[in-house]
Amino acid sequence: MTGTPGAAATRDGEAPERSPPSSPSYDLTGKVMLLGDSGVGKTCFLIQFKDGAFLSGTFIATVGIDFRNKIVTVDGAKVKLQIWDTAGQERFRSVTHAYYRDAQALLLLYDITNKSSFDNIRAWLTEIDEYAQRDVVIMLLGNKADVSSERVIRLEDGEMLAREYGVPFMETSAKTGMNVELAFLAIAKELKYRAGRQAEEPGFQIRDYVESQKKRPGCCSFL
Ligand SMILES: Nc1nc2c(ncn2[C@@H]2O[C@H](COP(=O)(O)OP(=O)(O)OP(=O)(O)O)[C@@H](O)[C@H]2O)c(=O)[nH]1
């Protein structure tokens, strides 16, 4: 929601590229980018994860790029996630392209109440193919699952698209918090698995993990 074009904000009072301190309070770090059309809820998704709060009211589009850090614990390891919130508006694309190559994971959001945000997912995936690392972790998220009365994209449509591209998928709500933490935890688990991967180890499968953990819209009392 805030930021300066072409420059990374330092909201946490910490420069994003600064080297870790001599005895870091985490075991590994990972860069995660939030992508998707303007208004799908990327900033709210990040704030819900970081602060457990939902920003309602006037929509203020992100300018350029912004970031927040959060440390999560997975399987006994502390993973510091450096999360980049990008501007969805077309005019900021050249700014965000520069950040793709450093990202280990991408959360690609559409809005279940906005058909064009879903239709544009293919274009986002083409862009990812062009600018991101080959082995980047991608997760597709259908956000605003709390607004069932305005839904235009069915759960099955999201599932089908994700299957086509071989990526994990969930519907989420930055408002209620549904599946928000799970999305980041799954990414952190995948990054931890990759960092310590042993040839003989049975592989961690992020899609299986997400399928086993996710909540479906309407399933839960907090919706
Ligand atoms: N009901 C509901 N509203 C949401 C949700 N997430 C975001 N919103 C609303 O959607 C609007 C856009 O949210 P943002 O998080 O600013 O969208 P964005 O994707 O960051 O937009 P850009 O910064 O332009 O890329 C705001 O009015 C939010 O309050 C959600 O899960 N449920």
Ligand as a Chemical Component Dictionary entry (heavy atoms), coordinates in Angstrom:
data_LIG
# 
_chem_comp.id                   LIG 
_chem_comp.type                 NON-POLYMER 
_chem_comp.pdbx_formal_charge   0 
_chem_comp.three_letter_code    LIG 
# 
loop_
_chem_comp_atom.comp_id 
_chem_comp_atom.atom_id 
_chem_comp_atom.alt_atom_id 
_chem_comp_atom.type_symbol 
_chem_comp_atom.charge 
_chem_comp_atom.model_Cartn_x 
_chem_comp_atom.model_Cartn_y 
_chem_comp_atom.model_Cartn_z 
_chem_comp_atom.pdbx_ordinal 
LIG N1  N1  N 0 -13.673 -9.154  1.846  1  
LIG C1  C1  C 0 -12.353 -9.139  1.619  2  
LIG N2  N2  N 0 -11.762 -8.017  1.184  3  
LIG C2  C2  C 0 -10.423 -8.045  0.972  4  
LIG C3  C3  C 0 -9.644  -9.206  1.188  5  
LIG N3  N3  N 0 -8.371  -8.907  0.892  6  
LIG C4  C4  C 0 -8.351  -7.637  0.511  7  
LIG N4  N4  N 0 -9.573  -7.092  0.556  8  
LIG C5  C5  C 0 -9.956  -5.735  0.159  9  
LIG O1  O1  O 0 -9.571  -5.571  -1.201 10 
LIG C6  C6  C 0 -9.044  -4.269  -1.429 11 
LIG C7  C7  C 0 -7.650  -4.365  -2.040 12 
LIG O2  O2  O 0 -6.754  -4.932  -1.111 13 
LIG P1  P1  P 0 -5.158  -4.721  -1.192 14 
LIG O3  O3  O 0 -4.552  -5.679  -0.239 15 
LIG O4  O4  O 0 -4.800  -3.300  -1.022 16 
LIG O5  O5  O 0 -4.891  -5.161  -2.712 17 
LIG P2  P2  P 0 -3.500  -5.336  -3.472 18 
LIG O6  O6  O 0 -3.532  -6.621  -4.195 19 
LIG O7  O7  O 0 -2.365  -5.157  -2.525 20 
LIG O8  O8  O 0 -3.536  -4.152  -4.533 21 
LIG P3  P3  P 0 -2.278  -3.393  -5.250 22 
LIG O9  O9  O 0 -1.483  -2.811  -4.138 23 
LIG O10 O10 O 0 -2.854  -2.343  -6.135 24 
LIG O11 O11 O 0 -1.531  -4.418  -6.042 25 
LIG C8  C8  C 0 -9.079  -3.550  -0.093 26 
LIG O12 O12 O 0 -10.251 -2.728  -0.057 27 
LIG C9  C9  C 0 -9.187  -4.655  0.943  28 
LIG O13 O13 O 0 -9.883  -4.259  2.109  29 
LIG C10 C10 C 0 -10.316 -10.391 1.644  30 
LIG O14 O14 O 0 -9.744  -11.480 1.837  31 
LIG N5  N5  N 0 -11.663 -10.293 1.834  32 
# 
loop_
_chem_comp_bond.comp_id 
_chem_comp_bond.atom_id_1 
_chem_comp_bond.atom_id_2 
_chem_comp_bond.value_order 
_chem_comp_bond.pdbx_ordinal 
LIG N1  C1  SING 1  
LIG C1  N2  DOUB 2  
LIG C1  N5  SING 3  
LIG N2  C2  SING 4  
LIG C2  C3  DOUB 5  
LIG C2  N4  SING 6  
LIG C3  N3  SING 7  
LIG C3  C10 SING 8  
LIG N3  C4  DOUB 9  
LIG C4  N4  SING 10 
LIG N4  C5  SING 11 
LIG C5  O1  SING 12 
LIG C5  C9  SING 13 
LIG O1  C6  SING 14 
LIG C6  C7  SING 15 
LIG C6  C8  SING 16 
LIG C7  O2  SING 17 
LIG O2  P1  SING 18 
LIG P1  O3  DOUB 19 
LIG P1  O4  SING 20 
LIG P1  O5  SING 21 
LIG O5  P2  SING 22 
LIG P2  O6  DOUB 23 
LIG P2  O7  SING 24 
LIG P2  O8  SING 25 
LIG O8  P3  SING 26 
LIG P3  O9  DOUB 27 
LIG P3  O10 SING 28 
LIG P3  O11 SING 29 
LIG C8  O12 SING 30 
LIG C8  C9  SING 31 
LIG C9  O13 SING 32 
LIG C10 O14 DOUB 33 
LIG C10 N5  SING 34 
# 
